[in-house]
């Protein structure tokens, strides 16, 4: 069992930056694929980025490429999402997720590909 807790959300102006953290407890998260998803009001949950903490491989949705960076501190069982050049359309509840399937599995871009979820942290970008 893995428990995930997000932090770092908040209100920021367009063009600003935030860093989200996801702290994992329980089994070490090196054995999982870790990801960030987001859900804006009235919209479906959307994949943002993933990382394989053991392999270092990452993947991003096109909308955040070049602006967001996913990383992990394996010694601290913590994953990060560094968000730069934020836009109002980035406003959403951001949730971290962990899954036992490998980072190259065909289900890696959808919520069904993950087994553990945090409760989410709100990110609001004002124009």
KAGILIN-V820634 format. One record per backbone hydrogen bond with DSSP energy under -0.5 kcal/mol. NH is the residue of the N-H (numbers start at 0). CO is the residue of the C=O. If there is no record, write none. Layout:
{{NH,CO} {NH,CO}}
This chain:
{{2,24} {4,22} {6,20} {9,121} {11,123} {13,125} {14,85} {15,12} {17,82} {19,80} {20,6} {21,78} {22,4} {23,76} {24,2} {26,0} {30,27} {31,28} {32,98} {33,31} {33,50} {34,96} {35,48} {36,94} {37,45} {38,92} {42,39} {45,37} {47,35} {48,35} {49,58} {50,33} {51,56} {52,31} {52,50} {53,29} {55,51} {58,49} {60,47} {63,60} {64,60} {64,61} {66,63} {67,63} {68,81} {70,79} {72,77} {73,71} {75,72} {76,73} {77,72} {78,21} {79,70} {80,19} {81,68} {82,17} {82,80} {83,66} {83,81} {84,14} {85,15} {89,86} {90,87} {91,122} {92,38} {93,91} {93,120} {94,36} {96,34} {97,115} {98,32} {104,101} {107,104} {109,106} {112,109} {113,110} {114,97} {115,97} {117,95} {120,93} {122,91} {123,9} {125,11} {125,123}}
